[in-house]
Every structure is written in C-alpha cells, then in structure tokens.
C-alpha cells in the first residue's frame, strides 16, 4: 500500500505506542475494565481563514504517534482487548489544499491498531462500543464540545437498556492512569528529550554570541527560532522569554521588543519542541559580555543555588529536596548581600526569601513543558525515581525599592537546566550551554 508523503514524518516503526496502549489496557482491566476514549486536540482558528499550527493532544499522541487532527482512540479492555482508531478518510480534493492523509486502512497498519474507521462514523459507532461495558474512561471538563459529544454517546448506550443491553455505570478520568504512565519516561522518550536539549542548548549558545548593546530582544529571539528549526524541531516548546534589564524581573515577559543597553543583563528562557517533547533552558548573561560587580555577586549566588539543587536530584530524595537546597543557599546569600536581615532559619520559616525568589525550583518536563504527574502522593512529597525528568531553575529578581541597594536594581537572574533522574543519580540534558561566568564571557567574546 502506498500513499503520498505526510507533512510530518511518522515516528520510527519501533516506537512503543502499541506497548503503551497495552499497558493502559492492563491497568484498566485491573480496575474492572471498560472502554477508554481519548480524542486528539481540535484545530484552532487564529483569525479568519488562518489557523494556529496544529499540535495533537499530548495524551493522544503518547498513545498513538498519530499527528492528524480530527481523530479519536478507543481502547476496549476485557477478555479480548481491542485497539481502535477513528481518523479522517482519504479525500483527494481536500488533500490538494491541506496535505496527504493516512486514511483508516493505512493508519491501522502504520500505527499498530487492530482496526481503524472513518471519523465520520464515530458518533454512530461509539454507543455500540460502550454497550455492556462496566465503565467509560475519558477526559471531561476540558472541552465543552467534547463533553457534549461523549455524554450523547453515553446517553445513546443507556437508551438501549430496556432492550437488554447494558451501559457504563461509572465514568473514570483517564488522566489518572495516563499522567502516571507519562511521568516515567521510556528509552524512546529520553532519546528525544536528549536531542531537544542539545538543539536548545545550541540555540542559547548562539543567542549569547549574537547579543550586544543596541540590538533588540526580538533579534535574539530570531536567533533562537532559527537554530530550533534548523535542528529539526517543529516548534518552540513555549513562547520564548528574551528579557533585558528590568524586563528580566517580569517572570513571564514575552513582548521581546526592547532595545538592549550596555551594562544590563539579558535573561533568556527558551526551549524547542521535538516530535512532541520539550526542552526548557534559562540562561542570564551580560549584554556587553562582561559581568559587573553586583551582577557577578548575584549571578554567583544563583549559580551556587543551581549547583546545590542539581546535587539534590537523585533517587532517594523527594521532589522538594532540590527546592529546599536552593532556598537555603539563596536565603543565606540575600543576607550576606544586605537584601534580607535576620537569621537564615527564621527567614526561611517566614518565606521572606519570596520577595526576591517567588517561584519554585522546578517542574516536571516531557510532552508538556509543565508536564503531568502529581508532586505529592498521600500528602507526602513524591520520591524521585529513575525515568523522571524535571527542571532545576533557581533565580532572583531584584526590583527597584527604597530598601534595596541601588546597585542591585532591575537585575533578574535565572539558571535553568533539565534533569533526568537515573539509577545512579542524575543526567543533565542541557549542559551544552555554559553556566559558569568565565565560560559565558569566553563564549561571548567569539
């Protein structure tokens, strides 16, 4: 069977999508069985006649590797498990405008499904697939249009009860299983995240080389985007933050339209997405390539916190241990620099450090930049385990204020890396871009 080349290349044939679906079916069966229904994301209109670049839903893509819109996975757990895909039928006229489609027959073969049907049959077939099933597993309360559609199918299944056909009596949130599966990355995911880290590190290095006084933030953003795309990534993983001077004290600044001045720092928080997997790197460096005394003092403090947090990422420690390590270093440093007064222990207890460090030291990373997975289990911080990927990103943000030494005004610094927990400790996926002052200054002299 042949077809035209797709807009995006398919994942490698040995990518473990079917194995993931089998794991999910086994977990459903262990909890009584039922039917899982997982839709992809809808296409979103940007403005009249123009759509945002399409990206599939992360849960859907994790289970299928299928990138086309207007598709749904249906998994039937039980004595005879079934893996079904609904997708768009081939349409030669539409494919002239929007590109080739797999079509149900080819998609079933290519992505390892037992059967695939045209999406136009989904609403008709789903009530029958739900018949005599104990439970429905899906996601609700995220998309009202999907909620109405799935509830209509459930109502259709229940309408046949008087004819002797059973219907699901329970609705489970499918993310309760998928979030936990996605928290531990498999070998294929780790390989993609390593490559995303390498591309993103190269982009940050190029941004350092390209930065100089008088350039605009958006010019540096353009350098990032060029390297991302040249490296093979499809998108930025999130809107890039290119924040100079006082803008670096705005945590989610994305305007990127200011002219950079001599003597300022530039904070860049940017990462690419490669085949659905994100990198997330932050670096802070002087626009002119040379740290001043106050900049150096604050940078060395954040770097020390970064080192302390990095050392705490290993099996046996819990999720909060790296944050506690960073907070201890930062708080003592704020005291030493005259930004806070009092005993370090008391200041930590009172969260006084939050004036200058108001976010946590990391988050899960994967298909989503802020990836799925609970941080606490039974009200206890989750232990770190091999296969987890998280960011390590301490920072400090010093706004102008009467009680703050003027030499520190408008300095924002964050140093962020991506950590893969291993059996032996930790592997950092983003060490290809420098963190040490001497290394940054040497790179910028290039």
N, C-alpha and C positions, 0 to 999 in steps of 0.2 A: 504494500500500500504506500502511495506517495502523496505528498501534499506540498504546497509552497512553503518556503522558509518562513518561520514566525518572526514577528518584530523583535522578540527577545528569544535567545536560545533557551532550550529546555534544560533543566538540571541534568546532570550525568545520570545514565541509566541505573547506576548502583546507589543512587542517593536513597536514604532509607525511609521513603514516605510510606510505603505499604507496611513496613515493620512498625512504624509509629501508629498507623491505624489499627494494626493487630494488637498492639499494647493497649490502646484505648478501648477496643472491644473487650479485651480480657478484664480490664478494670470495671467496665460496665456490667459484664456478666457476673463478676464477683459481688456486685451490688444489686443483683436481681434482674439484670438485663434491660432490654428496651431498645429504643431507636434514637440515634443521635442525628441531629440535623444541623449542619454547620454551613452557613452561607458565606460567600465572599463579600467584599465591600462593594457598594454601589458606585457607579461613576458619578462624579460631582461636577456640576456646571460652574465654571468660574464667572463667566458673564455670557451674554447672549451669543450662542454659537461656538463658544470656547469652553473646553473642559480642562480641569486640572489633570496633570499627568497621572495616569492610573497606577494604583498600587493595590494589590489584593489584600484582603484581611489577613492578619498575621496568623490567627488560629487556622484559618482555611489553608493558607499557603504551607504552614508547618505540616499539615496532614496530606497535602496533595502535590505541591510543586506546580500547580496549575495557575497561570498568570492571567487568564482571560477574565473579563467581567461577566456578570450575569451567570453565575454558576453556584451550585449547592452540592455538598457532600451529604450522603445519607448512609449511616452505618447501622446495620441490624445485628444486635448481639443475641446470642442464644445457641442452641444446639448446632445450627447451621448458619454461621456468621456470613453476612453479605456486605460488600463494599460497593456502593453505587455513586455515580457522578451524574449530575444533571448539568449540561452546558449548552451553549448556543449551537444550533445546527449550521452546517455549511451554507453559505449564501454568496454566490459568485458576484452578484451586483453590489452587496454591501462590502465585500472583501476588496473591491476596487477602491473604495473610499477609506476603509479603516484597517486593512491588512488581513492576512490569512487567518483562518480559524482552524482549530484541530478537528472540530466536529465530534459527535459522540463516539463513533466507531473507532477512530484513530485515538481519541483521548483515553478510552478504556484500555487499549493496548499499551499506549505510551506511558501512562501513569499508574498502571497496575491495578485497575479497578475490575471487579467481577463483571459489572455491566455499566453502561452509560446511556443516558437517554437525553433527548432534546429538552431544553429548558422549558419550552412551551407546554410540555406535558406535566410539569412538576406539580402544579396546583391540583390537577386531576388525579395524579397517582399517589400523592402523599397520604391522603386519608386511608387508602388501602394498605399502604406500608405501615401505618400506625395500628391497623386492625389487630386485635388480640395481643397487643403488646402491653407490658405492665407499666412502662414509663417512657416519657419523652425527655430527651436530653438536648438542650439547645441554649441559646443565649437570649435573654429578654431585657427589655428596658434600655436598650442602646439605640435602637432604630424603630420608631413607631410604625413605619410601613411594614417592617419585618414582623413586628409583634402582631399586627392585624392579620398578616398572611398566615403565620403559624397557628394563631388561635382559630382562624377559619378552618384550617385543616384538622385541628383537634376537634372542633365542633362537627366537622363532616364525619370524622370517625365515630363520635359519640351518637350521631344521628342514626347509626345502624345497630344500636344496642338492642332495639326491640326485634331485630331480625336474627338475634343470637350472636352477633359479633361484638367482641369486647373492645374496649378503648383504653388508652393510658389513663391511669388514675393519679399518677404522680408526674410532676414536671421538675426535672433537676437542672440546675445551672451547669452547663457543660464546662465552663471555665474552672470549676472546682477540680476537675481532673486535668484539663489541658495546662493550666497555669503551673501545676506541679511538674508535669512532664517537661515543659519548656524551661523550667528553672535549671535543670541539669542538662548541659549541652553534650551532644554526641560528637563523635570524631568529625563528621561532615560539617557540623555547625562550627566547631572550633577551627577547622581549616579556613572557612570563610571569614571568621572573625579575625584570625591572624592576618589574612590578606587585607581586610578592611582597615586594620590597624596600620599595616605597612603603607597603604595608599594615603591614609590620613596623616601619618607622620611625615611622609614626603611632602604633602601639601603644606603642613605647618613649617617645615624647613624652608620651603620655597617662599612662604609668606615672610619669614624672617629676613631672607636675602633681599626681598623686594621692598621692605619697609624703609622709609626715610622721611625726614621732615618735609612738609609741603604736599605730600601725597594725600589723597582722600582714602577714608576707610574702605569705600566700595572698590577702589583699585586693588586693595589687598584681598578683599572678598573674591574678586575676579580671579586672582592667582589661585586661591583655594579651589574654586569651582573648576578651573582649567585642569589642575592636577587630579582632582577627583575623577573627572570624566576621562581624562587621558589614561588613567589607571584602570579603567573598565567599570567603575561604579556607575550605577544608573541614576542616583540622586544624592544630594546631601541628606544626611540622616535627620536633619532638623535645620531650621534657619540659622545660618552662621552668625555668630556674635563677633563683630570686629569693633572693639570699643576702646577709643583712645581717651587719655586724660580723664575728666570727670565721668565720661560715659562708662568707664570700667567699674564704677560704683553702682551702676544700674544692672542688676543681675541678669535680666533677660532683655537687654538692649539689642535691637535688631535693625535700627534705621540705617546704620553704617554709612552715614552721609557727611561726616565731619572731616575737615582738613586737619591732619595730624601736625602737631607743633614740636619743635625742638625742645628737649628736656622732659617730655612726657613719656609715660608707659603706654603700651598697647596690649590689651587683653584680647586674645582670640580663643573662642570656644567653638570648635567646628569638627565635624567628622562626616565621613561618607557612609552611604549605604551600598552594600554589595550583595546582590542576589538575596535581598530581604534582611540582611544583617548589618547592624550599625556599629560604628566606632564613635568615640566621644572623647576628644582631647581638648585640654585647655593649656595654653602657654601665655606667659606675660613677659614682656621684654621692652627695653627702651627703644623709642622711635629712632634715636640717633645712634643706637648700637652700644651705648656706654651707660651703665648704671651710675646714678649719683649716690651720695652717701645715704640719705634717707631711703631712697628706693632700694638700695642694696641691703640696708638693715631689715626692711620689711620683707623683701624677697627672701633673704636667708632664713627669716623666721618661718615663712610659709613653706619653704623648701624643707626645713627641719621637720615641720609637721607632716609634710608629704612623706619623708623618709620614715618617720615614726609610724604613720598609718600603713604604709606599704609593708613594713616589717611585721605588722599585726595581722596581715591577711594570710591565714594558713588554717588547715583543718585543726579542729580542737578549739579554736577561738570562735566566739559567736559574732553575729552580724555587727553588733555595736562596738566591739573591741577596737577596730581601727578608728572609729569616731572618737572614742574616749582617749585614745593615744594622741590624736591630732588636737583635741580640745586642751589637753594638759600642756602640750608644747606651746600652743598659741596663747593660752591664758598667761602662762609664765612670761612669755615674750612681750605681751601687752603691758605687763607690769614693769618689766625691765626697760621698756621704751617710754615709760611715763604715760601710756594711754589709759591704764587702769591703776587703781591704788587699792591695796589690801592684800590679804593672804590668798595665795593661789587657790587653796582648797575652798575657801569661803566664796571666792568669785565664781568658781565652777559650780558650786552648790546653788548659787543665786543666778546662774546663767548670765552673769554680767558680760561675758565674752560675746554674747549675741549682738551687742551693739556693733561690733566690728566683724563678726563671723556669724551670720544669721541662718546659714543652711547646714545641712548635714554633710558628712564626709563622702557619701557615695550613694549609689542606687544600683539595682540590677540592670544588666545590659544584655541585649540579644537582638531579637527581631524588632523590638521596640526600644527606643532609646531609654525610656523608663520602663524596663521590661517587667513582665508578670512575675508573680511569686510573692508570697507573704513574707514579711520581715520578722514577724513573731508567730510562734506556734504555741497554743495554750498559754498565751500571755507571757511567754519567755522568748528572748531574742533567739532567732534561729541559728543553730551551729553552722559554720561554713563547712562545705563538703566539696570534694573534687568534682569538677564539671560546672560549678557555678562561675559566672562572670559578673564582675561588679566594677564600678568606677571608684577611684580614690582621688578626691578633689578638695583638699583644704584650701582656704583662701582668707583674705582680709580685705575690707572695703572701708576706707577712711574718708568720710565726707568732711567738708569744712564745718568747723564748730568752734565756739569761743574757748572751750576747754580742751581743744586738741592742738598740739603744736603745729604751727602753720607749715612747717617743712613736710608734714605728712598729708596735707590736704589733697584730696582728689586722687589718691593712689588706690587703685584696685588691683589685686593680685590673686590669681587662682592658678594652681598647678594640678592638672588632672590627667590620670593615666587609667588604663583598662587592665584589670587583673583577672587572670584565670586561676582559680584555685585548683591545685594539683595534689596528688597523694603525698608528694614530698614537700609541698609548701605553696609556691605561687609562681606563675609565669606572667610577666608583664608583656602585653601585646603591642605597646605603643612606645617602647624605648628607642625607636628610631629617630625621635626628635629630641634635641638636648633639653636638659633641665638646669644643669649647673651654670653658674654665671659665666665662668671662663669659657665654657663650650658655646654658650649663646653668643657672647661677644665675638668669639673667633668665627662662628658661622656668619654673623652679620658683617664681618669685615670682608667676606667673599664678595 
